[in-house]
Amino acid sequence: MLPHERRAVVLSALVFLLLFFINISSNTLPVLKNVSKASAVTATLLIAVTLFLGPLSRFFPGYFKHDLIYRKFLGLSGFFFALLHALAAFVGTYKADIFLVFSVANPNFYPAVFGAIGLLVLFALAATSTAHAIKKLTFNNWKFLQRLGYLSLVFVVLHFVFVGNSYFLKSVAGQALLVFSFMVVVAKLLAIAAGLPKEHSKEEIKHLTKS
């Protein structure tokens, strides 16, 4: 693992651990539910940061172009914590009953559907993050596919906006995460509307396409 990859993974793990310890010190919920909560926020934050680096590199290439090399492992870490959240909720909340998750009797049926769609999109992005996939798809087609990350963020946000009668949005953290996610999508749309060119650093191309 290269130094920048290690830094991205370690930073992601530290964010999760910080949120997890904040949770367990402020409530009496079971450990698995605190894992679910901390991993959900960590995943959303990492996905949003990963996507935000794109438009930032267009608006301020001198500052952020070289940070694009962190996106791959920040994004993969985001997928990992999204998957951890899904598994923790599946076991801790739904007692590993897949039929209950997608039953109309589930009060969080729609949030579950939104979350599942977001997770599937993230899985597709993670599965095509290898050098082999990039060569197979060609770089331009691969980049087009990776833009679906913004779609995954939308579904992830819809998931936490509606889950539990929007309880998360009643917290400062939930509101801040919603605003940040909105900023990411708006920044991307503005970058496209302005026709700003995407400048990939030599380091990013090298690390994306290395065997």
DAKASUL-V490359 format. One record per pair of residues at least 6 apart in sequence whose C-alpha atoms are under 8 Angstrom apart, sorted by the first residue. I is the first residue (numbers start at 1). J is the second residue. Records with the same first field share a line. If there is no record, write none. Layout:
BEGIN
I = J, J
END
This chain:
BEGIN
4 = 69, 70
5 = 70, 73
8 = 70, 73, 74
9 = 73, 74, 77
12 = 42, 46, 74, 77, 78
15 = 42
16 = 38, 39, 42
17 = 38
19 = 38, 42
20 = 34, 35, 37, 38, 39
23 = 34, 37, 38
24 = 31, 34
32 = 88, 89, 92
33 = 88, 89, 92, 93
35 = 85, 88
36 = 84, 85, 86, 88, 89
37 = 85
38 = 85
39 = 81, 82, 84, 85
40 = 81, 82, 85
42 = 78, 81
43 = 77, 78, 79, 80, 81, 82
44 = 78, 82, 153, 156, 157, 177
45 = 78, 177
46 = 74, 75, 77, 78
47 = 74, 75, 78, 79, 149, 153
48 = 153, 180, 181, 184
50 = 70, 71, 72, 74, 75
51 = 71, 149, 150, 184
52 = 184, 187, 188
53 = 64, 67, 68, 71
54 = 68, 188
55 = 187, 188, 191
56 = 64, 187
57 = 63, 64, 65, 68, 198, 199
58 = 65, 191, 196, 197, 198, 199
59 = 191, 196
61 = 199
65 = 199, 200, 201
66 = 200, 201, 203, 204
68 = 200, 201, 204
69 = 203, 204, 207
72 = 129
75 = 126
76 = 126
79 = 119, 122, 123, 126
82 = 119
83 = 119
90 = 96, 97, 98, 101
91 = 97
94 = 100, 101
100 = 106
101 = 109, 112
102 = 109, 112, 113
103 = 109
107 = 164
108 = 162, 163, 164
110 = 159, 162
111 = 158, 159, 160, 162, 163
112 = 159, 163
113 = 159
114 = 155, 156, 158, 159
115 = 155, 156, 158, 159
117 = 152, 155
118 = 151, 152, 153, 154, 155, 156
119 = 152, 156
121 = 148, 149, 151, 152
122 = 149, 152
125 = 145, 146, 148, 149
128 = 134, 142
130 = 208, 209
131 = 208, 209, 210, 211
132 = 209, 211
133 = 142
134 = 142, 208, 209
135 = 209
150 = 185
153 = 181
157 = 178, 181
160 = 166, 168, 169
161 = 168, 169
168 = 174, 175
169 = 175, 178
END
